Amino acid sequence: QLQLVESGGGLVQPGGSLRLSCAASGFTLDYYAIGWFRQAPGKEREGVSCISNSGTSTNYADSVKGRFTISRDNAKNTVYLQMNSLKPEDTAVYYCTAFRMGAWYSGTNYYTGGCPAQSRYDHWGQGTQVTVSS
């Protein structure tokens, strides 16, 4: 059974940091593109960041650029989202998601124009709550 499991969420004060992890079980992430999405109460789910299978292509929502960093360790079958300088508006449930890419994309950033559409992703985790509050 293919599963994605997020961890690392919690309560943090404004200006603080958290690192979210997304671990895969039942499959290897090597050929999968990964996305991080979030959903705040009463709001639609929005894309936060994405990374290609090789890790050379990444993109971020304008609201998190310069504060969040996505990375992956294929040897550990895990993708990370380092979140710094957190703001109350970052409060949401964070989801990781994946889809299998058709080839190994490396050498350039193919995501400069934006992340893949949400509809491309077909494996979703259960989410982890991030609350930024004093």
Helices and strands as residue ranges (DSSP letters): E 3-7, E 10-12, E 18-25, E 32-39, E 46-51, E 58-60, E 68-73, G 74-76, E 78-83, G 88-90, E 92-100, G 118-120, E 123-124, E 128-132
